Amino acid sequence: MKKSLQMLSGIGLLLATAITSQAQSTRVSFDNDWQIQLDTANVYDPVKLAGQPWKTVQLPHDWSIEQPFDPYSPSGNGGAALRGGTAMYKKEFTVPASDKGKHLFIDFDGVYMNSTVWINGHELGTRPNGYISFQYELTPYLKFGAKNEIKVLVHNHQPNSRWYSGSGIYRNVWLEKKGNVYVDQYGTYITTPQVSARQATLNVQVKVKNTLNRTVPVEVKTVIFDDEKRVVKILTDQFSLKADQMLERSKETAIAAPKLWNLAFPHLYKAVTEIYLKGRKEDTYTTTFGIRSFHFDREKGFYLNGKSVKIIGVCMHHDLGALGTAVNYRAMERQLQILKDMGINGIRTSHNPPAPEWLELCDKMGFIVMDEAFDMWKWKKNVYDYHLYWDQWHHKDLVDQVLRDRNHPSVFMWSIGNEIPEQGGGDKDTLGRAITRELTAIVDSLDHHPTTSAMNDPRHDNNIAGTGALGLIGVNYHHQGWAKLPEEFPGQKFILTETVSSLQSRGEYLMPSDSIRRWSGFSKEKNGGTPEYTCSAYDNSSAPWGSTHEETLKPLLKYPYLSGMYIWTGFDYLGEPTPYPFPARSSYFGIVDLAGFPKDVYYLYQSLFTDKDVLHIFPHWNWQPGQKIDIWAYYNHADEVELLLNGKSLGTRKKTGDALHVQWDSIAYVPGTLKAISRKNGKVVKVTEVHTAGAAYKLIATADRSRIDADGHDLSFVKIQVVDQKGNLVPDADHLLHFTLNGDGEIAALDNGNETDLTPFSDKEARKAYNGLALAIVKAHTHKSKLTLTVTGEGLQPATVEIDVQ
């Protein structure tokens, strides 16, 4: 029996290899060799634009991140003080004569925003939404065997966003080739209506299009592979398609002993669908999916595969820090790895559809995604925002989003809007109620996942909640009222769509640490804030509508009916630098700073939601003699923490009640060593030390990956530390650092996490350290090479790091 199973498994592997080799890719990258003309003025002047020089660029491309920070930018510092404007992109390409008779499509994953596309002078269409993916067919207008020209006009006239949007063709572009009969765009839908450890029911729907002017016999073959590339099922279907007919067919089957997708082991399956016409392959279409079951319970919260799970998620905007919004797979993967290591298991795509690669990574890494559609409906938040296009485009955009994303196993819920002005309250016949019913009906017609809306006015007469159309009541902030949510919304299920809004600058500390600061809208003329425009990293600052992390976590952990929360935000992001005006140009909300360096509160979450032994004490230990300093500790797996200063005990602290940290107040500073010891049942669990740093002496450079791929996109993130002679981080070091790279690669960007640093991101040679740290992002080219990054600073021993490009 064992030998038979091994033989069957071997046959499956051979079949998988055969199908993979036959299934030639019909979708290829179209990112290379574009040109751009750019005018950063806020009014479109076609004559002026046409007079600009052409510059060669590679996609994905964000032109705004290349600009200097500008206090007069129409985006304001809410948009990171970076200009938008208008650009024309163009590309010449040749289509082989052998492709005549095929159907060719161009797929844009996202263009910000208001793009119009032409092929060989023929206008294909306009899509205003800067976050949506869209497709045009090129076939009727192509010259086969000759050169073709595609042009894309992009308008990003500000203000149209409350955060940094980026500008241009900032997501990937693809060229698709298909036969005369093919799977329609987003034409597969795979669901698992029944799931157990023993067996899963699989329903596979395929939408097939016939472009011929006659009836044809069609064969559809779908091969299901597991994550070891083994064939687990083959489905076949034969039928006739009439001339120009689109038909959706459904097949149901069972998968024995399925590998369930979960947060720790996110097993993925792949369905390869092939379309045959009289034995000739016309199309290949691949769909990745997962097998899992879930439900929300009104009393006990969220369940995944029958097990209770508390969603500890974060909201994420789409920029990648110093790289801007131009999509990069490795940069997104790094963000998610940092969050996963912190104990985060959920992502909210605030406040619009994400890049497809973002969801692919969430699938692979195990995150519970809230896929959000809109930041506004008909009523505007900014002069030039999506409200201008709502009537004509909202239906199409929402349909395309759901169809594109519904097969992702990481997507568990849809948000139809964030803090929508139409939510109002009281009137049962409002516009808000009508739109809510329309949007939820659209989603429900396409997918079975629950809908929610991020409501910052969470009352029963809210015009969104009052329709009864939502599957989940989504609540933004209002942590003081979470205890009464079941009374306000009897019988409903809850998700905390946005929480916290704590304000922190990495490495900055304001005493006393237990004095809560609610900060918003400061200026130099008004009281509050600091002259350096920083916020305290003690977790004692928040926006007035929000709360600190600990204020938020305590009720979340107390009430089981709260399925989970999405924290504002995981990473700092460009724009919206509450509470400060310019020169602040990026947010203070993140648990991780813009460069990817954790703030102290990162370790609070790690102590609560990971299995790692955590003992994190802060702040640093470089102060003025006699200055009174509060010392905090986040810890787990222990009963108590003892703190010693230069060997003398400052006492032992234990968490009591619902406390999530311990602290020692008003400790008089003397130089030396702080030593924390956590113990359980009297045995040492972990020891952590913080030393007074001496004068800055040298630089240390550490690459997160010492080997990267020669694909023109892969990145290594190099952390730079300014340390003293003993290797201690100098906590206030702000030296100007200089960067050089030898080898076939480039420095893609530099950063330091400082929200007020106005050095343009286009400067790739120098950057100040911020509180002892800086970051260099090194990018591979397309040849094997050894890259050597050298970092220097006046009075400091230099650092070098080598990176192999393979």
LOSEDO-354703 format. One line per 4 residues: number of its first residue (from 1); their letters; for each residue x, y negated, z negated of C-alpha. Coordinates in steps of 0.5 Angstrom, whole numbers. Each point is the difference from the previous one (the first is absolute). Layout:
<nodes>
NUM) A) X,Y,Z  ...
</nodes>
This chain:
<nodes>
1) MKKS) 0,0,0  6,-5,-2  3,2,7  -6,-2,4
5) LQML) -1,-6,-4  7,-2,2  -1,2,7  -6,-4,0
9) SGIG) 3,-6,-3  6,0,5  -5,0,6  -3,-6,-3
13) LLLA) 6,-3,0  2,2,7  -7,-3,3  1,-6,-4
17) TAIT) 7,-1,3  -3,1,7  -6,-5,-1  5,-5,-2
21) SQAQ) 4,1,6  -6,0,5  -3,-6,-4  4,-6,4
25) STRV) -1,-6,-4  -5,-5,3  2,-5,-4  6,-4,0
29) SFDN) 3,-6,-3  -1,-7,4  4,-4,-5  6,-2,4
33) DWQI) 3,-5,4  -6,-5,-1  1,-8,1  -3,-6,-4
37) QLDT) -1,-7,1  -2,-3,-7  -3,-7,-2  -1,-1,-7
41) ANVY) -4,-6,0  -7,1,-3  -4,-2,7  0,5,6
45) DPVK) 4,-4,6  0,4,6  5,-5,3  4,0,-5
49) LAGQ) 0,7,-2  2,2,8  6,-5,-1  3,4,-6
53) PWKT) 6,5,2  -1,7,0  3,4,-5  1,8,0
57) VQLP) -3,3,-6  -1,7,-3  -7,2,-3  -3,0,-5
61) HDWS) 2,-7,0  -2,-6,-5  2,-7,2  -2,-3,-6
65) IEQP) 5,3,-5  5,-3,5  -2,-7,-2  3,-4,-5
69) FDPY) -4,-2,-6  -4,-6,1  -4,-4,-5  -4,-3,6
73) SPSG) -2,7,3  -8,0,1  0,7,-4  2,-4,-6
77) NGGA) 4,4,-5  -6,5,-1  3,2,7  7,0,-2
81) ALRG) 1,-7,3  2,4,6  -3,-2,7  -4,3,5
85) GTAM) -2,-3,7  -1,3,6  5,5,4  -1,4,7
89) YKKE) 3,7,0  2,3,7  3,7,2  2,2,7
93) FTVP) -1,8,1  0,5,5  -5,6,1  2,6,4
97) ASDK) -3,1,6  -1,7,-3  -5,-3,-5  -5,-2,5
101) GKHL) -7,4,-1  2,-1,-8  -4,-4,-4  5,-5,-4
105) FIDF) -2,-4,-6  4,-5,-5  -1,1,-7  1,-6,-5
109) DGVY) 0,2,-7  -1,-8,-2  2,-7,2  -1,-6,-4
113) MNST) -4,-3,2  -5,-2,6  3,4,5  -1,0,8
117) VWIN) 3,5,4  1,0,8  3,5,5  2,-2,6
121) GHEL) -4,-6,0  -6,3,-2  -3,-2,-7  -1,7,-4
125) GTRP) -4,-4,-6  1,-3,-7  0,2,-7  0,-5,-5
129) NGYI) 1,4,-6  7,0,-2  0,7,-4  -4,5,5
133) SFQY) 3,5,5  -3,-1,7  1,4,7  -1,-3,7
137) ELTP) 1,5,6  5,-3,5  -2,5,6  -4,-4,5
141) YLKF) 5,-5,0  7,3,0  5,1,6  3,7,0
145) GAKN) 7,1,2  1,-8,-1  1,-5,-6  -6,-2,-4
149) EIKV) 0,-6,-5  -4,-1,-6  -1,-6,-4  -3,-1,-7
153) LVHN) -2,-7,-2  -1,-1,-8  -3,-6,-4  2,0,-7
157) HQPN) -3,-7,-2  0,-1,-7  -3,0,-5  -3,6,1
161) SRWY) 2,5,-6  1,-1,-7  7,4,0  5,0,5
165) SGSG) -2,3,6  6,1,5  -1,-2,7  0,4,6
169) IYRN) 0,7,3  2,3,-7  -2,7,0  2,5,5
173) VWLE) -2,1,8  -1,6,3  -1,2,7  -5,6,1
177) KKGN) 0,5,6  -6,4,1  -4,5,6  -7,-1,3
181) VYVD) -3,3,-6  3,-2,-7  -2,-1,-7  -3,-6,-2
185) QYGT) 4,-5,-4  -1,2,-7  -4,5,3  1,6,-6
189) YITT) -3,0,-6  2,6,-5  -4,1,-7  0,5,-5
193) PQVS) -7,1,-3  2,5,-4  6,1,-4  3,5,-5
197) ARQA) 7,4,-1  -3,6,3  -3,-3,6  -1,-7,4
201) TLNV) -5,-1,5  2,-4,6  -4,-4,5  4,-3,6
205) QVKV) -4,-5,4  3,-2,7  -2,-5,5  2,1,7
209) KNTL) -1,-5,6  0,2,7  2,-5,5  -1,3,6
213) NRTV) -7,-1,4  -2,7,0  -2,6,-5  6,4,-2
217) PVEV) 1,6,-5  5,-2,-6  3,4,-5  2,-3,-6
221) KTVI) 5,4,-5  2,-2,-7  6,3,-3  0,-1,-8
225) FDDE) 7,0,-3  2,0,-7  6,-4,-3  5,5,1
229) KRVV) -2,0,8  -4,7,-1  -6,1,4  -6,1,-4
233) KILT) -6,-1,5  -1,0,7  -7,-3,2  -2,0,8
237) DQFS) -6,-3,3  -3,0,7  -5,-5,3  -2,-4,6
241) LKAD) 1,-7,0  -4,-5,5  3,-5,4  2,-6,-4
245) QMLE) -3,4,-6  3,-1,-8  -2,6,-4  1,2,-7
249) RSKE) 1,7,-2  1,3,-7  3,7,-2  0,2,-7
253) TAIA) 4,6,-3  3,2,-7  7,-1,-2  2,6,-5
257) APKL) 4,-2,-6  1,-7,2  6,-5,-2  -3,-5,-4
261) WNLA) 2,-7,1  1,-3,-7  4,-6,-3  6,4,-2
265) FPHL) 0,5,6  -3,-4,6  -1,6,5  -2,-2,7
269) YKAV) -3,4,6  1,-2,7  -5,1,5  2,0,8
273) TEIY) -5,0,4  1,1,8  -5,-1,6  0,4,6
277) LKGR) -3,-1,6  0,7,5  6,2,-4  4,-6,0
281) KEDT) 2,-4,-6  -3,-7,0  1,-3,-7  3,2,-6
285) YTTT) -2,-4,-7  3,1,-7  -4,-1,-6  3,1,-7
289) FGIR) -5,1,-6  0,3,-7  -5,5,-3  -2,-3,-7
293) SFHF) -7,-1,-4  -1,-6,-4  -6,-3,-4  -1,-6,-4
297) DREK) -4,1,-6  -4,-6,-4  2,3,-7  7,3,1
301) GFYL) 3,-4,6  4,3,6  1,8,1  5,2,6
305) NGKS) -1,8,1  -4,1,-6  5,-4,-5  -1,-6,-3
309) VKII) 5,-6,2  1,-7,-2  1,-4,6  6,-5,-2
313) GVCM) 1,-4,7  3,-6,2  -3,-5,5  5,-2,6
317) HHDL) 1,-5,5  3,2,7  7,-4,0  6,4,-2
321) GALG) 4,-6,-3  5,-3,3  -1,4,7  -7,-3,0
325) TAVN) -6,3,3  4,4,6  -2,7,-2  6,5,-2
329) YRAM) -1,7,-2  6,0,-5  -2,-6,-3  -7,2,-1
333) ERQL) 2,7,-3  5,-4,-5  -6,-4,-3  -4,6,-1
337) QILK) 6,4,-3  1,-5,-5  -7,0,-1  -1,7,-1
341) DMGI) 6,0,-5  -3,-5,-4  -6,5,-1  -5,-3,5
345) NGIR) -5,4,4  -4,-4,4  0,-6,5  -5,-5,2
349) TSHN) 2,-3,7  -2,-7,-2  -4,-3,3  0,3,7
353) PPAP) 2,6,4  7,2,0  5,3,5  -1,7,2
357) EWLE) 7,2,-3  -2,-3,-7  -6,5,0  5,6,3
361) LCDK) 5,-1,-6  -6,0,-5  -2,6,3  7,3,-1
365) MGFI) 1,-3,-7  -6,1,-3  -4,-6,-2  -8,-2,0
369) VMDE) -1,-5,5  -6,-5,-1  0,-3,8  -2,-7,0
373) AFDM) -3,-3,6  -2,-8,-1  2,-5,-5  -6,-5,3
377) WKWK) -6,1,4  -4,-6,3  2,-5,-6  7,-2,1
381) KNVY) 6,0,-5  4,-4,5  -1,-5,6  2,5,5
385) DYHL) -1,7,-3  -4,6,2  -7,-4,-1  1,-3,7
389) YWDQ) 0,7,3  -5,4,-5  -6,0,4  3,3,7
393) WHHK) 5,4,-3  -1,3,-7  -4,6,2  5,2,5
397) DLVD) 6,-1,-5  -3,4,-5  -2,6,4  7,0,3
401) QVLR) 3,0,-7  -4,6,-2  1,4,6  7,-1,0
405) DRNH) 1,1,-8  -5,5,-2  4,6,1  6,-2,-5
409) PSVF) -1,4,-6  3,-6,-4  -6,-4,2  -5,1,-6
413) MWSI) -5,-6,1  -1,-6,4  -1,-7,-2  -4,-4,4
417) GNEI) 2,-7,-3  4,-3,-5  -3,-6,-4  -5,-1,5
421) PEQG) -3,-7,-1  -7,2,2  0,5,-6  -3,-6,-4
425) GGDK) -6,2,-4  -7,0,-1  -4,0,6  -2,7,3
429) DTLG) 0,-3,7  7,-3,1  4,1,6  5,3,-5
433) RAIT) -5,6,-1  -1,1,8  7,0,1  1,5,-5
437) RELT) -5,5,2  2,-1,8  8,2,-2  -2,5,-5
441) AIVD) -4,3,5  5,0,6  5,3,-5  -5,6,-2
445) SLDH) -1,1,7  7,2,2  3,3,-7  -2,3,-6
449) HPTT) 4,-4,-5  -3,-5,-5  0,-7,1  2,-5,-5
453) SAMN) 1,-8,0  5,-4,-4  -5,-4,-4  3,-6,-4
457) DPRH) -8,-1,-3  -1,7,-2  -8,-1,-2  -6,4,1
461) DNNI) -3,-6,4  6,0,4  -2,-1,8  5,6,2
465) AGTG) -1,5,-6  -8,-2,-1  -1,3,7  1,7,-3
469) ALGL) 4,2,6  7,1,-3  3,7,-2  4,-4,-5
473) IGVN) -1,-6,-4  7,-4,1  2,-5,-5  5,-5,0
477) YHHQ) 3,-2,-6  -5,-2,-6  4,6,-5  -4,-3,-6
481) GWAK) -7,2,3  2,7,2  -3,3,-6  -7,-2,2
485) LPEE) 1,2,8  -5,6,-1  -5,-4,-3  1,-6,5
489) FPGQ) 0,6,6  -4,6,-3  1,6,4  6,-2,4
493) KFIL) 7,2,1  6,-5,-1  7,-2,3  4,-6,-2
497) TETV) 1,-3,6  5,-5,-2  3,-1,-7  6,-4,-4
501) SSLQ) 2,-6,4  6,0,-5  6,-5,2  7,2,-1
505) SRGE) 7,-2,2  5,5,0  5,-1,-6  -3,-6,-2
509) YLMP) -3,0,-8  -4,-6,-3  -1,1,-8  -4,1,-4
513) SDSI) -1,6,4  -7,1,-3  -3,-6,2  -4,1,6
517) RRWS) 0,-5,6  -5,-1,5  3,-4,5  -3,-2,7
521) GFSK) 1,-6,4  6,-4,-3  4,-6,3  5,-4,-3
525) EKNG) -5,-5,-2  -4,5,-4  2,4,-7  2,7,0
529) GTPE) 5,4,4  7,-1,0  5,-4,4  3,5,4
533) YTCS) -7,3,2  0,7,-4  -4,4,-4  1,4,-6
537) AYDN) 2,8,1  -3,1,-7  -7,2,3  -2,-6,-3
541) SSAP) -2,-4,6  -6,0,4  -5,-3,5  -6,-3,-4
545) WGST) -5,5,4  5,6,-2  3,3,-6  7,3,-2
549) HEET) 1,7,2  -1,2,-7  -6,-3,-1  -3,3,6
553) LKPL) 3,7,-1  -3,1,-7  -7,0,2  1,4,6
557) LKYP) 3,5,-4  -6,0,-5  -6,1,5  0,6,4
561) YLSG) -5,-2,5  5,-5,3  2,4,5  7,-4,1
565) MYIW) 3,-7,2  4,-3,5  4,-5,-3  2,-7,3
569) TGFD) 5,1,3  5,6,0  6,-4,4  0,-8,0
573) YLGE) -2,-2,7  2,-6,4  -5,-6,-1  -5,-2,-6
577) PTPY) 5,-2,-5  -5,-1,-6  1,-4,-4  5,-4,4
581) PFPA) 0,-5,6  6,0,5  6,1,-1  -3,7,-2
585) RSSY) -2,4,6  -1,7,-3  -5,3,-5  2,1,-7
589) FGIV) -5,6,-1  4,6,2  2,5,-5  6,1,5
593) DLAG) 3,-6,3  1,-2,7  6,3,1  -2,7,-3
597) FPKD) 3,-1,-7  -5,2,-6  -2,-5,-5  0,2,-7
601) VYYL) -7,2,0  1,5,5  3,5,-6  -7,-1,-3
605) YQSL) -3,4,5  5,5,1  0,1,-8  -8,1,1
609) FTDK) -1,4,7  7,4,1  3,6,-3  7,-4,-1
613) DVLH) 3,-2,-7  -1,-7,0  3,-5,-5  1,-7,3
617) IFPH) 2,-6,-4  0,-7,2  2,-6,1  8,0,1
621) WNWQ) 4,-2,-5  4,-6,2  -3,-6,-4  2,-6,-4
625) PGQK) 3,1,-7  -6,1,-5  -5,-1,5  -6,4,-2
629) IDIW) -2,6,5  -6,5,0  2,7,2  -5,4,3
633) AYYN) 0,8,2  -4,4,4  1,8,-1  -3,6,0
637) HADE) 1,8,-2  2,-3,-7  -3,-2,-7  4,-6,-1
641) VELL) 6,-5,2  5,-2,-4  4,-6,2  7,-2,-2
645) LNGK) 4,-6,1  8,1,0  -2,6,-4  -4,-3,-5
649) SLGT) -8,3,0  -5,-6,1  -5,5,-2  -5,6,3
653) RKKT) -6,-2,4  -6,5,2  -6,-1,5  -6,-1,-4
657) GDAL) -7,0,2  -1,-1,7  7,-4,0  4,1,7
661) HVQW) 7,-2,-3  4,-2,-6  4,-6,-2  5,-4,-4
665) DSIA) -2,-7,-1  5,-6,-1  6,4,0  6,-5,-1
669) YVPG) 5,1,6  7,2,-1  4,3,5  1,7,1
673) TLKA) -4,6,1  -8,2,-1  -1,7,-1  -6,3,0
677) ISRK) -2,8,-2  -6,3,1  -2,6,-4  -5,6,0
681) NGKV) -1,4,-6  7,-3,-3  4,2,7  3,-5,5
685) VKVT) -4,0,6  4,-6,4  5,-5,-2  0,-7,4
689) EVHT) 5,-6,-1  0,-7,2  7,-3,0  2,-8,0
693) AGAA) 3,-1,7  7,-4,0  2,-4,6  -2,2,7
697) YKLI) 6,4,3  -2,4,6  -6,3,4  -2,7,1
701) ATAD) -4,2,6  -4,6,0  -4,3,6  -7,3,-1
705) RSRI) 2,5,6  7,1,3  -2,3,6  -5,-3,5
709) DADG) -3,2,7  3,-3,6  -7,-2,2  0,-7,0
713) HDLS) -5,-1,-5  3,4,-6  2,-4,-7  5,0,-6
717) FVKI) -2,-4,-5  6,-2,-4  0,-3,-7  5,-5,-2
721) QVVD) 2,-1,-8  4,-5,-3  3,3,-6  6,-2,-5
725) QKGN) 6,4,-1  -3,6,-4  -6,1,6  -5,-4,-4
729) LVPD) -5,-4,4  1,-7,-1  -8,-2,-1  0,-7,2
733) ADHL) 6,0,6  -2,-4,6  6,0,4  0,-1,8
737) LHFT) 1,7,3  3,1,7  -2,6,4  4,3,6
741) LNGD) -2,6,4  5,4,4  -2,6,5  -6,1,5
745) GEIA) -6,-3,-4  -2,-7,-3  -2,-3,-7  -8,0,1
749) ALDN) -1,-5,-6  2,-2,-7  -4,-1,-6  1,-1,-7
753) GNET) -7,0,-3  0,-8,-2  -7,-3,2  3,-7,1
757) DLTP) 6,2,4  -1,-4,7  6,3,3  -3,2,7
761) FSDK) -1,8,1  4,-2,7  6,-1,-4  3,7,0
765) EARK) 7,-2,-3  -1,-3,-7  -5,0,-5  1,-2,-8
769) AYNG) -1,5,-5  -6,0,-4  1,2,-8  6,4,2
773) LALA) -3,4,6  -1,-1,8  -2,5,6  3,1,7
777) IVKA) -4,4,5  4,3,5  -3,3,6  2,5,5
781) HTHK) 1,-1,7  0,6,5  7,3,0  3,4,-5
785) SKLT) 5,-5,-4  3,-1,-7  -3,-6,-3  4,-4,-5
789) LTVT) -3,-6,-4  4,-4,-4  -2,-5,-5  4,-6,-3
793) GEGL) -1,-6,-5  4,-5,-2  4,2,-6  -2,8,0
797) QPAT) 3,6,2  -4,2,7  -4,6,1  0,5,6
801) VEID) -5,5,2  0,5,6  -6,3,3  0,5,6
805) VQ) -4,-1,6  -2,7,3
</nodes>
